[in-house]
Amino acid sequence: MNQMQSKRWWQYGYVWLLIAGPALVVIASFITAYLAITHPDPPIEDYYRKGIEINKTLDAERDGLVPAVQGRNHAATGVKPTQPAN
C-alpha cells in the first residue's frame, strides 16, 4: 500500500501568509496605542468659540439700536434686520 504522507499545518507556507496579515495589524495597533499614550496632542486654543462669543457681543450692541418695528419683525420671522447707515 502506498500511503501519502501529510505535513503538519505549520509546515505549509500559505498558513503563515494568512496568519501574517492579522498578526501585523495587531502589532501595529499596539505600537499606535503606545505612541498615543506616550505622546499626547498638546491642547489648542478654541479660536472658533472665541469668535462666536465676539460676534454675540457685537450683535448684542447693535440689537439695542434697532427700531421697535424692525425688532418685532425680527422676532416673528427670524431674519435679522440691518441697521441703517447714519
C-alpha positions in Angstrom: 0.0 0.0 0.0 1.1 3.4 -0.9 0.2 6.0 1.8 0.7 9.7 1.2 2.5 11.5 3.9 0.8 14.6 5.0 2.5 17.6 6.5 1.6 19.3 9.7 -0.4 22.6 9.4 2.6 24.8 10.3 4.7 23.4 7.5 2.5 25.0 4.8 3.6 28.4 3.6 0.1 29.6 2.9 -0.9 29.2 6.5 1.8 31.6 7.6 0.8 34.0 4.8 -2.8 34.0 6.2 -1.6 34.5 9.8 0.9 37.2 8.9 -1.8 39.8 7.9 -3.8 39.9 11.1 -0.7 39.5 13.2 0.8 42.6 11.7 -2.4 44.6 12.3 -2.4 43.6 16.0 1.3 44.6 16.4 0.6 47.9 14.6 -2.3 48.6 16.9 -0.1 48.1 20.0 2.5 50.4 18.6 -0.2 53.0 17.8 -1.6 52.8 21.3 1.8 53.2 22.8 2.5 56.3 20.7 -0.9 57.8 21.6 -0.3 57.3 25.3 3.3 58.5 25.5 2.9 61.5 23.1 -0.4 63.2 23.7 -1.5 66.0 21.5 -1.0 69.5 23.0 -4.2 71.4 23.8 -5.1 74.1 21.4 -7.0 77.3 21.9 -10.6 77.3 20.7 -10.5 80.2 18.2 -13.8 79.3 16.8 -15.6 79.6 20.1 -13.9 82.9 20.9 -15.0 84.2 17.5 -18.6 83.2 18.2 -18.5 85.0 21.6 -17.2 88.2 19.9 -19.9 88.1 17.3 -22.6 87.6 20.1 -21.2 90.7 21.9 -21.2 92.8 18.7 -24.7 91.7 17.8 -26.0 92.5 21.3 -24.6 96.0 21.0 -26.3 96.5 17.6 -29.6 94.9 18.6 -30.2 97.7 21.2 -30.2 100.2 18.3 -32.8 98.5 16.1 -36.1 100.4 15.8 -39.1 98.7 17.5 -41.0 97.7 14.4 -37.9 96.1 12.9 -37.1 94.3 16.2 -40.6 92.9 16.3 -40.4 91.7 12.8 -37.1 90.0 13.6 -38.7 88.2 16.5 -41.5 86.9 14.2 -39.5 86.0 11.1 -36.1 85.1 12.4 -34.4 87.4 9.9 -32.1 89.8 11.4 -32.8 93.5 10.5 -30.0 95.6 9.1 -29.1 98.8 10.8 -29.5 101.8 8.5 -26.3 103.8 7.9 -26.2 107.1 9.7 
